[in-house]
Amino acid sequence: MSSKLINFKTLGDDRGSLIALEENYNTPFAIKRVYYIFDTKAGIRRGYHAHLDLKQLAICVKGSCKFLLDDGERRETIELSTPNQGLLIEGLVWREMFDFSEDCVLMVLADEHYDEDDYIRDYKKFIEVVKNEKK
Ligand code: TYD
């Protein structure tokens, strides 16, 4: 499974906390896009896709949510619940996000601009692509 958790250094003092993300210093790729998911309604599950060629770093800057990651052979669930941790997702990985807390703000850094052609939104097709990749 090509996913891993990255810990960020929290800079803090008696005023509170601060985390700085600097391209290629503590992010594993050059950042072309940032988006964030918030105000997610109760019980919503989203994602349901894989990418052909995209690196992403997901950081739950507020609240918590869970990721289901599936590389076609193994599945794992990872909870993000702290702003000092980022989940790196790269390679062929099907992802679903769920259990969003009401206050959840999920920020995602990506190494490419938005490109619908890079998405695999059908699970059966995802499994076919994984199998072809291994041939
Ligand atoms: P969608 O892919 O459905 O989100 P998720 O995978 O988290 O369920 O994206 C929702 C909409 O936003 C969809 O119309 C595509 C659009 N979108 C962009 O325009 N730019 C982006 O960077 C992203 C991630 C989505």
Backbone and ligand atoms as CSV (ligand in chain L), in Angstrom:
chain,resi,resn,atom,element,x,y,z
A,1,MET,N,N,0.856,-1.200,0.000
A,1,MET,CA,C,0.000,0.000,0.000
A,1,MET,C,C,0.886,1.242,0.000
A,2,SER,N,N,0.648,2.134,-0.989
A,2,SER,CA,C,1.486,3.332,-1.092
A,2,SER,C,C,0.876,4.516,-0.343
A,3,SER,N,N,0.712,4.353,0.926
A,3,SER,CA,C,0.228,5.490,1.705
A,3,SER,C,C,1.009,5.524,2.997
A,4,LYS,N,N,1.270,6.708,3.471
A,4,LYS,CA,C,1.945,6.766,4.764
A,4,LYS,C,C,1.649,8.062,5.483
A,5,LEU,N,N,1.812,7.987,6.783
A,5,LEU,CA,C,1.554,9.167,7.612
A,5,LEU,C,C,2.847,9.951,7.810
A,6,ILE,N,N,2.738,11.244,7.656
A,6,ILE,CA,C,3.887,12.137,7.840
A,6,ILE,C,C,3.578,13.052,9.018
A,7,ASN,N,N,4.522,13.181,9.928
A,7,ASN,CA,C,4.324,14.065,11.087
A,7,ASN,C,C,4.946,15.431,10.830
A,8,PHE,N,N,4.214,16.472,11.138
A,8,PHE,CA,C,4.720,17.835,10.985
A,8,PHE,C,C,5.093,18.390,12.359
A,9,LYS,N,N,6.122,19.200,12.344
A,9,LYS,CA,C,6.538,19.846,13.585
A,9,LYS,C,C,5.553,20.966,13.934
A,10,THR,N,N,5.065,20.937,15.151
A,10,THR,CA,C,4.166,22.015,15.586
A,10,THR,C,C,4.992,23.097,16.266
A,11,LEU,N,N,4.869,24.308,15.737
A,11,LEU,CA,C,5.542,25.447,16.343
A,11,LEU,C,C,4.510,26.090,17.257
A,12,GLY,N,N,4.865,26.262,18.471
A,12,GLY,CA,C,3.846,26.808,19.371
A,12,GLY,C,C,4.444,27.601,20.503
A,13,ASP,N,N,3.649,28.418,21.063
A,13,ASP,CA,C,4.023,29.123,22.285
A,13,ASP,C,C,2.743,29.345,23.072
A,14,ASP,N,N,2.781,30.222,24.037
A,14,ASP,CA,C,1.590,30.358,24.880
A,14,ASP,C,C,0.413,31.018,24.152
A,15,ARG,N,N,0.637,31.448,22.908
A,15,ARG,CA,C,-0.479,31.999,22.130
A,15,ARG,C,C,-1.249,30.906,21.409
A,16,GLY,N,N,-0.593,29.746,21.216
A,16,GLY,CA,C,-1.257,28.671,20.477
A,16,GLY,C,C,-0.275,27.969,19.557
A,17,SER,N,N,-0.802,27.333,18.518
A,17,SER,CA,C,0.022,26.468,17.672
A,17,SER,C,C,0.051,26.941,16.235
A,18,LEU,N,N,1.090,26.535,15.536
A,18,LEU,CA,C,1.264,26.905,14.134
A,18,LEU,C,C,2.050,25.788,13.448
A,19,ILE,N,N,1.605,25.435,12.262
A,19,ILE,CA,C,2.359,24.459,11.463
A,19,ILE,C,C,2.609,25.086,10.099
A,20,ALA,N,N,3.840,25.018,9.637
A,20,ALA,CA,C,4.183,25.543,8.314
A,20,ALA,C,C,4.477,24.378,7.378
A,21,LEU,N,N,3.875,24.432,6.198
A,21,LEU,CA,C,4.171,23.428,5.174
A,21,LEU,C,C,4.958,24.129,4.085
A,22,GLU,N,N,6.135,23.633,3.820
A,22,GLU,CA,C,6.984,24.255,2.808
A,22,GLU,C,C,7.354,23.224,1.768
A,23,GLU,N,N,7.038,23.588,0.535
A,23,GLU,CA,C,7.229,22.690,-0.595
A,23,GLU,C,C,8.603,22.019,-0.580
A,24,ASN,N,N,8.559,20.703,-0.625
A,24,ASN,CA,C,9.755,19.864,-0.681
A,24,ASN,C,C,10.632,19.909,0.574
A,25,TYR,N,N,10.290,20.732,1.561
A,25,TYR,CA,C,10.984,20.643,2.852
A,25,TYR,C,C,10.256,19.606,3.698
A,26,ASN,N,N,9.003,19.880,3.978
A,26,ASN,CA,C,8.238,18.888,4.751
A,26,ASN,C,C,6.996,18.413,3.994
A,27,THR,N,N,6.929,18.751,2.705
A,27,THR,CA,C,5.915,18.107,1.852
A,27,THR,C,C,6.692,17.243,0.856
A,28,PRO,N,N,6.176,16.070,0.526
A,28,PRO,CA,C,6.958,15.129,-0.283
A,28,PRO,C,C,6.905,15.414,-1.790
A,29,PHE,N,N,6.266,16.498,-2.178
A,29,PHE,CA,C,6.204,16.825,-3.607
A,29,PHE,C,C,5.950,18.321,-3.760
A,30,ALA,N,N,6.133,18.818,-4.968
A,30,ALA,CA,C,5.851,20.212,-5.269
A,30,ALA,C,C,4.334,20.390,-5.385
A,31,ILE,N,N,3.816,21.420,-4.745
A,31,ILE,CA,C,2.355,21.582,-4.624
A,31,ILE,C,C,1.805,22.440,-5.759
A,32,LYS,N,N,0.865,21.879,-6.506
A,32,LYS,CA,C,0.223,22.651,-7.576
A,32,LYS,C,C,-1.199,23.050,-7.222
A,33,ARG,N,N,-1.762,22.339,-6.245
A,33,ARG,CA,C,-3.185,22.569,-5.950
A,33,ARG,C,C,-3.444,22.301,-4.469
A,34,VAL,N,N,-4.319,23.096,-3.911
A,34,VAL,CA,C,-4.785,22.863,-2.538
A,34,VAL,C,C,-6.308,22.975,-2.562
A,35,TYR,N,N,-6.984,22.000,-1.975
A,35,TYR,CA,C,-8.432,22.147,-1.824
A,35,TYR,C,C,-8.823,21.655,-0.436
A,36,TYR,N,N,-9.975,22.066,0.031
A,36,TYR,CA,C,-10.412,21.600,1.346
A,36,TYR,C,C,-11.896,21.293,1.348
A,37,ILE,N,N,-12.191,20.290,2.115
A,37,ILE,CA,C,-13.548,19.756,2.216
A,37,ILE,C,C,-14.055,20.093,3.617
A,38,PHE,N,N,-15.192,20.739,3.701
A,38,PHE,CA,C,-15.708,21.165,5.007
A,38,PHE,C,C,-17.234,21.180,4.955
A,39,ASP,N,N,-17.859,21.364,6.109
A,39,ASP,CA,C,-19.325,21.346,6.207
A,39,ASP,C,C,-19.913,20.042,5.660
A,40,THR,N,N,-19.183,18.960,5.820
A,40,THR,CA,C,-19.668,17.669,5.318
A,40,THR,C,C,-20.845,17.218,6.170
A,41,LYS,N,N,-21.891,16.827,5.501
A,41,LYS,CA,C,-23.116,16.456,6.212
A,41,LYS,C,C,-22.952,15.103,6.913
A,42,ALA,N,N,-23.735,14.924,7.964
A,42,ALA,CA,C,-23.649,13.696,8.763
A,42,ALA,C,C,-23.884,12.463,7.887
A,43,GLY,N,N,-23.080,11.442,8.123
A,43,GLY,CA,C,-23.267,10.158,7.442
A,43,GLY,C,C,-22.752,10.104,6.013
A,44,ILE,N,N,-22.180,11.210,5.545
A,44,ILE,CA,C,-21.711,11.239,4.144
A,44,ILE,C,C,-20.410,10.455,3.980
A,45,ARG,N,N,-20.363,9.741,2.886
A,45,ARG,CA,C,-19.152,9.023,2.485
A,45,ARG,C,C,-18.811,9.538,1.102
A,46,ARG,N,N,-17.590,9.969,0.872
A,46,ARG,CA,C,-17.258,10.522,-0.441
A,46,ARG,C,C,-15.911,10.013,-0.908
A,47,GLY,N,N,-15.461,10.517,-2.039
A,47,GLY,CA,C,-14.247,9.965,-2.627
A,47,GLY,C,C,-14.672,8.981,-3.704
A,48,TYR,N,N,-14.605,7.707,-3.377
A,48,TYR,CA,C,-14.989,6.638,-4.312
A,48,TYR,C,C,-14.252,6.790,-5.638
A,49,HIS,N,N,-12.960,6.955,-5.550
A,49,HIS,CA,C,-12.177,7.020,-6.788
A,49,HIS,C,C,-10.712,6.690,-6.507
A,50,ALA,N,N,-9.989,6.462,-7.598
A,50,ALA,CA,C,-8.529,6.349,-7.541
A,50,ALA,C,C,-7.995,7.329,-8.579
A,51,HIS,N,N,-6.698,7.569,-8.529
A,51,HIS,CA,C,-6.069,8.420,-9.537
A,51,HIS,C,C,-5.026,7.617,-10.299
A,52,LEU,N,N,-4.919,7.902,-11.574
A,52,LEU,CA,C,-3.922,7.231,-12.400
A,52,LEU,C,C,-2.527,7.726,-12.043
A,53,ASP,N,N,-2.423,9.026,-11.795
A,53,ASP,CA,C,-1.091,9.587,-11.597
A,53,ASP,C,C,-1.196,10.890,-10.796
A,54,LEU,N,N,-1.387,10.771,-9.515
A,54,LEU,CA,C,-1.510,11.986,-8.696
A,54,LEU,C,C,-0.990,11.684,-7.303
A,55,LYS,N,N,-0.242,12.619,-6.771
A,55,LYS,CA,C,0.194,12.502,-5.381
A,55,LYS,C,C,-0.620,13.480,-4.553
A,56,GLN,N,N,-1.073,13.018,-3.408
A,56,GLN,CA,C,-1.862,13.881,-2.546
A,56,GLN,C,C,-1.421,13.727,-1.097
A,57,LEU,N,N,-1.535,14.817,-0.366
A,57,LEU,CA,C,-1.251,14.793,1.058
A,57,LEU,C,C,-2.487,15.370,1.750
A,58,ALA,N,N,-3.158,14.534,2.525
A,58,ALA,CA,C,-4.410,14.931,3.172
A,58,ALA,C,C,-4.139,15.263,4.635
A,59,ILE,N,N,-4.598,16.427,5.047
A,59,ILE,CA,C,-4.386,16.878,6.427
A,59,ILE,C,C,-5.725,17.326,7.006
A,60,CYS,N,N,-6.089,16.730,8.110
A,60,CYS,CA,C,-7.323,17.135,8.767
A,60,CYS,C,C,-6.960,18.297,9.693
A,61,VAL,N,N,-7.127,19.511,9.206
A,61,VAL,CA,C,-6.675,20.670,9.987
A,61,VAL,C,C,-7.618,20.983,11.154
A,62,LYS,N,N,-8.809,20.413,11.095
A,62,LYS,CA,C,-9.779,20.595,12.184
A,62,LYS,C,C,-10.680,19.366,12.232
A,63,GLY,N,N,-10.979,18.897,13.433
A,63,GLY,CA,C,-11.892,17.761,13.560
A,63,GLY,C,C,-11.243,16.450,13.149
A,64,SER,N,N,-12.048,15.544,12.653
A,64,SER,CA,C,-11.530,14.222,12.287
A,64,SER,C,C,-12.345,13.612,11.152
A,65,CYS,N,N,-11.706,12.683,10.476
A,65,CYS,CA,C,-12.398,11.877,9.461
A,65,CYS,C,C,-11.584,10.616,9.239
A,66,LYS,N,N,-12.158,9.693,8.500
A,66,LYS,CA,C,-11.460,8.430,8.245
A,66,LYS,C,C,-11.286,8.221,6.745
A,67,PHE,N,N,-10.219,7.559,6.382
A,67,PHE,CA,C,-9.949,7.180,4.993
A,67,PHE,C,C,-9.965,5.664,4.889
A,68,LEU,N,N,-10.691,5.158,3.920
A,68,LEU,CA,C,-10.529,3.763,3.529
A,68,LEU,C,C,-9.606,3.786,2.319
A,69,LEU,N,N,-8.505,3.049,2.399
A,69,LEU,CA,C,-7.568,2.969,1.281
A,69,LEU,C,C,-7.508,1.525,0.806
A,70,ASP,N,N,-7.541,1.343,-0.501
A,70,ASP,CA,C,-7.627,0.008,-1.087
A,70,ASP,C,C,-6.700,-0.014,-2.297
A,71,ASP,N,N,-5.675,-0.887,-2.259
A,71,ASP,CA,C,-4.746,-0.937,-3.397
A,71,ASP,C,C,-5.087,-2.074,-4.363
A,72,GLY,N,N,-6.286,-2.614,-4.205
A,72,GLY,CA,C,-6.725,-3.701,-5.081
A,72,GLY,C,C,-6.462,-5.058,-4.463
A,73,GLU,N,N,-5.604,-5.094,-3.448
A,73,GLU,CA,C,-5.307,-6.349,-2.755
A,73,GLU,C,C,-5.631,-6.241,-1.272
A,74,ARG,N,N,-5.224,-5.108,-0.702
A,74,ARG,CA,C,-5.447,-4.907,0.728
A,74,ARG,C,C,-6.208,-3.616,0.981
A,75,ARG,N,N,-6.977,-3.642,2.053
A,75,ARG,CA,C,-7.715,-2.442,2.450
A,75,ARG,C,C,-7.268,-2.039,3.838
A,76,GLU,N,N,-7.168,-0.754,4.060
A,76,GLU,CA,C,-6.901,-0.291,5.423
A,76,GLU,C,C,-7.696,0.969,5.696
A,77,THR,N,N,-7.985,1.174,6.976
A,77,THR,CA,C,-8.694,2.383,7.390
A,77,THR,C,C,-7.765,3.202,8.262
A,78,ILE,N,N,-7.670,4.479,7.930
A,78,ILE,CA,C,-6.793,5.384,8.688
A,78,ILE,C,C,-7.626,6.559,9.169
A,79,GLU,N,N,-7.498,6.863,10.448
A,79,GLU,CA,C,-8.206,8.037,10.975
A,79,GLU,C,C,-7.252,9.220,11.040
A,80,LEU,N,N,-7.710,10.358,10.536
A,80,LEU,CA,C,-6.950,11.599,10.674
A,80,LEU,C,C,-7.672,12.448,11.709
A,81,SER,N,N,-6.976,12.825,12.751
A,81,SER,CA,C,-7.658,13.567,13.820
A,81,SER,C,C,-6.756,14.617,14.444
A,82,THR,N,N,-5.650,14.900,13.772
A,82,THR,CA,C,-4.759,15.925,14.299
A,82,THR,C,C,-4.145,16.719,13.146
A,83,PRO,N,N,-4.011,18.042,13.328
A,83,PRO,CA,C,-3.455,18.847,12.236
A,83,PRO,C,C,-1.952,18.667,12.043
A,84,ASN,N,N,-1.296,17.915,12.942
A,84,ASN,CA,C,0.149,17.746,12.759
A,84,ASN,C,C,0.518,16.436,12.060
A,85,GLN,N,N,-0.458,15.877,11.349
A,85,GLN,CA,C,-0.215,14.634,10.624
A,85,GLN,C,C,-0.815,14.718,9.221
A,86,GLY,N,N,-0.069,14.260,8.240
A,86,GLY,CA,C,-0.569,14.244,6.863
A,86,GLY,C,C,-0.538,12.826,6.321
A,87,LEU,N,N,-1.547,12.493,5.548
A,87,LEU,CA,C,-1.607,11.166,4.931
A,87,LEU,C,C,-1.217,11.303,3.468
A,88,LEU,N,N,-0.090,10.679,3.113
A,88,LEU,CA,C,0.385,10.708,1.729
A,88,LEU,C,C,-0.279,9.566,0.962
A,89,ILE,N,N,-0.932,9.911,-0.130
A,89,ILE,CA,C,-1.569,8.889,-0.972
A,89,ILE,C,C,-0.989,9.036,-2.367
A,90,GLU,N,N,-0.339,7.981,-2.823
A,90,GLU,CA,C,0.236,8.003,-4.173
A,90,GLU,C,C,0.104,6.615,-4.777
A,91,GLY,N,N,0.223,6.529,-6.083
A,91,GLY,CA,C,0.046,5.239,-6.740
A,91,GLY,C,C,-1.436,4.941,-6.915
A,92,LEU,N,N,-1.692,3.716,-7.339
A,92,LEU,CA,C,-3.080,3.323,-7.602
A,92,LEU,C,C,-3.761,2.923,-6.293
A,93,VAL,N,N,-4.526,3.838,-5.755
A,93,VAL,CA,C,-5.205,3.576,-4.471
A,93,VAL,C,C,-6.643,4.083,-4.558
A,94,TRP,N,N,-7.562,3.195,-4.348
A,94,TRP,CA,C,-8.979,3.574,-4.249
A,94,TRP,C,C,-9.198,4.173,-2.877
A,95,ARG,N,N,-9.865,5.335,-2.804
A,95,ARG,CA,C,-10.069,5.954,-1.499
A,95,ARG,C,C,-11.516,6.356,-1.286
A,96,GLU,N,N,-11.933,6.171,-0.046
A,96,GLU,CA,C,-13.255,6.645,0.389
A,96,GLU,C,C,-13.053,7.359,1.719
A,97,MET,N,N,-13.746,8.479,1.884
A,97,MET,CA,C,-13.623,9.229,3.134
A,97,MET,C,C,-14.975,9.213,3.841
A,98,PHE,N,N,-14.944,9.044,5.164
A,98,PHE,CA,C,-16.199,8.897,5.895
A,98,PHE,C,C,-15.989,9.284,7.362
A,99,ASP,N,N,-17.066,9.184,8.129
A,99,ASP,CA,C,-17.011,9.546,9.566
A,99,ASP,C,C,-16.448,10.947,9.783
A,100,PHE,N,N,-16.892,11.897,8.954
A,100,PHE,CA,C,-16.444,13.274,9.131
A,100,PHE,C,C,-17.082,13.840,10.392
A,101,SER,N,N,-16.282,14.427,11.256
A,101,SER,CA,C,-16.879,15.135,12.388
A,101,SER,C,C,-17.529,16.408,11.841
A,102,GLU,N,N,-18.466,16.944,12.595
A,102,GLU,CA,C,-19.207,18.110,12.123
A,102,GLU,C,C,-18.282,19.289,11.798
A,103,ASP,N,N,-17.214,19.391,12.604
A,103,ASP,CA,C,-16.291,20.527,12.435
A,103,ASP,C,C,-15.126,20.208,11.506
A,104,CYS,N,N,-15.158,19.068,10.840
A,104,CYS,CA,C,-13.990,18.614,10.055
A,104,CYS,C,C,-13.665,19.552,8.892
A,105,VAL,N,N,-12.401,19.924,8.827
A,105,VAL,CA,C,-11.865,20.609,7.639
A,105,VAL,C,C,-10.715,19.741,7.133
A,106,LEU,N,N,-10.949,19.113,6.005
A,106,LEU,CA,C,-9.946,18.218,5.425
A,106,LEU,C,C,-9.269,18.950,4.270
A,107,MET,N,N,-7.988,19.250,4.473
A,107,MET,CA,C,-7.233,19.966,3.449
A,107,MET,C,C,-6.382,18.961,2.677
A,108,VAL,N,N,-6.360,19.136,1.364
A,108,VAL,CA,C,-5.602,18.209,0.519
A,108,VAL,C,C,-4.655,18.995,-0.375
A,109,LEU,N,N,-3.389,18.622,-0.328
A,109,LEU,CA,C,-2.387,19.182,-1.235
A,109,LEU,C,C,-2.200,18.182,-2.366
A,110,ALA,N,N,-2.024,18.684,-3.582
A,110,ALA,CA,C,-1.877,17.781,-4.728
A,110,ALA,C,C,-0.753,18.269,-5.630
A,111,ASP,N,N,-0.126,17.322,-6.324
A,111,ASP,CA,C,1.014,17.704,-7.162
A,111,ASP,C,C,0.604,18.048,-8.599
A,112,GLU,N,N,-0.697,17.988,-8.869
A,112,GLU,CA,C,-1.178,18.366,-10.209
A,112,GLU,C,C,-2.477,19.153,-10.091
A,113,HIS,N,N,-2.770,19.908,-11.123
A,113,HIS,CA,C,-4.049,20.588,-11.191
A,113,HIS,C,C,-5.175,19.565,-11.308
A,114,TYR,N,N,-6.380,20.015,-11.087
A,114,TYR,CA,C,-7.551,19.144,-11.228
A,114,TYR,C,C,-7.672,18.666,-12.678
A,115,ASP,N,N,-7.818,17.353,-12.827
A,115,ASP,CA,C,-7.915,16.771,-14.172
A,115,ASP,C,C,-8.829,15.548,-14.106
A,116,GLU,N,N,-10.043,15.696,-14.592
A,116,GLU,CA,C,-11.021,14.598,-14.500
A,116,GLU,C,C,-10.506,13.350,-15.223
A,117,ASP,N,N,-9.647,13.513,-16.237
A,117,ASP,CA,C,-9.111,12.358,-16.975
A,117,ASP,C,C,-8.183,11.490,-16.124
A,118,ASP,N,N,-7.726,12.026,-14.995
A,118,ASP,CA,C,-6.826,11.263,-14.129
A,118,ASP,C,C,-7.604,10.398,-13.128
A,119,TYR,N,N,-8.923,10.556,-13.108
A,119,TYR,CA,C,-9.761,9.834,-12.146
A,119,TYR,C,C,-10.187,8.464,-12.670
A,120,ILE,N,N,-10.222,7.493,-11.772
A,120,ILE,CA,C,-10.936,6.235,-12.036
A,120,ILE,C,C,-12.076,6.225,-11.025
A,121,ARG,N,N,-13.294,6.351,-11.513
A,121,ARG,CA,C,-14.432,6.472,-10.597
A,121,ARG,C,C,-15.283,5.198,-10.530
A,122,ASP,N,N,-14.811,4.177,-11.226
A,122,ASP,CA,C,-15.550,2.910,-11.237
A,122,ASP,C,C,-14.657,1.837,-10.599
A,123,TYR,N,N,-15.150,1.185,-9.535
A,123,TYR,CA,C,-14.294,0.252,-8.783
A,123,TYR,C,C,-13.844,-0.935,-9.641
A,124,LYS,N,N,-14.754,-1.435,-10.496
A,124,LYS,CA,C,-14.377,-2.574,-11.349
A,124,LYS,C,C,-13.246,-2.192,-12.295
A,125,LYS,N,N,-13.350,-0.989,-12.839
A,125,LYS,CA,C,-12.295,-0.500,-13.732
A,125,LYS,C,C,-10.982,-0.347,-12.960
A,126,PHE,N,N,-11.099,0.128,-11.719
A,126,PHE,CA,C,-9.906,0.275,-10.873
A,126,PHE,C,C,-9.181,-1.076,-10.732
A,127,ILE,N,N,-9.950,-2.126,-10.435
A,127,ILE,CA,C,-9.351,-3.460,-10.272
A,127,ILE,C,C,-8.698,-3.917,-11.580
A,128,GLU,N,N,-9.337,-3.632,-12.705
A,128,GLU,CA,C,-8.738,-3.988,-14.014
A,128,GLU,C,C,-7.414,-3.261,-14.227
A,129,VAL,N,N,-7.400,-1.975,-13.902
A,129,VAL,CA,C,-6.170,-1.184,-14.087
A,129,VAL,C,C,-5.062,-1.728,-13.184
A,130,VAL,N,N,-5.403,-2.085,-11.943
A,130,VAL,CA,C,-4.407,-2.651,-11.007
A,130,VAL,C,C,-3.847,-3.947,-11.581
A,131,LYS,N,N,-4.733,-4.806,-12.100
A,131,LYS,CA,C,-4.291,-6.096,-12.657
A,131,LYS,C,C,-3.385,-5.878,-13.861
A,132,ASN,N,N,-3.771,-4.961,-14.754
A,132,ASN,CA,C,-2.955,-4.689,-15.945
A,132,ASN,C,C,-1.592,-4.121,-15.579
A,133,GLU,N,N,-1.578,-3.337,-14.528
A,133,GLU,CA,C,-0.331,-2.718,-14.037
A,133,GLU,C,C,0.653,-3.796,-13.582
A,134,LYS,N,N,0.115,-4.905,-13.041
A,134,LYS,CA,C,0.976,-5.955,-12.468
A,134,LYS,C,C,1.453,-6.958,-13.513
A,135,LYS,N,N,0.886,-6.888,-14.735
A,135,LYS,CA,C,1.257,-7.846,-15.785
A,135,LYS,C,C,2.668,-7.599,-16.271
L,1,TYD,P1,P,-15.490,15.102,-6.107
L,1,TYD,O1,O,-14.436,14.480,-6.960
L,1,TYD,O2,O,-16.876,14.564,-6.221
L,1,TYD,O3,O,-15.041,15.054,-4.580
L,1,TYD,P2,P,-14.730,13.742,-3.681
L,1,TYD,O4,O,-13.844,12.867,-4.493
L,1,TYD,O5,O,-14.064,14.285,-2.485
L,1,TYD,O6,O,-16.022,13.087,-3.367
L,1,TYD,O7,O,-15.475,16.663,-6.372
L,1,TYD,C1,C,-16.602,17.476,-6.183
L,1,TYD,C2,C,-16.688,18.478,-7.323
L,1,TYD,O8,O,-15.599,19.402,-7.274
L,1,TYD,C3,C,-16.639,17.820,-8.684
L,1,TYD,O9,O,-17.555,18.510,-9.519
L,1,TYD,C4,C,-15.225,18.061,-9.161
L,1,TYD,C5,C,-14.865,19.366,-8.497
L,1,TYD,N1,N,-13.441,19.531,-8.174
L,1,TYD,C6,C,-12.732,20.564,-8.760
L,1,TYD,O10,O,-13.245,21.326,-9.587
L,1,TYD,N2,N,-11.427,20.737,-8.408
L,1,TYD,C7,C,-10.809,19.940,-7.504
L,1,TYD,O11,O,-9.621,20.141,-7.214
L,1,TYD,C8,C,-11.558,18.852,-6.908
L,1,TYD,C9,C,-10.917,17.936,-5.921
L,1,TYD,C10,C,-12.873,18.692,-7.268
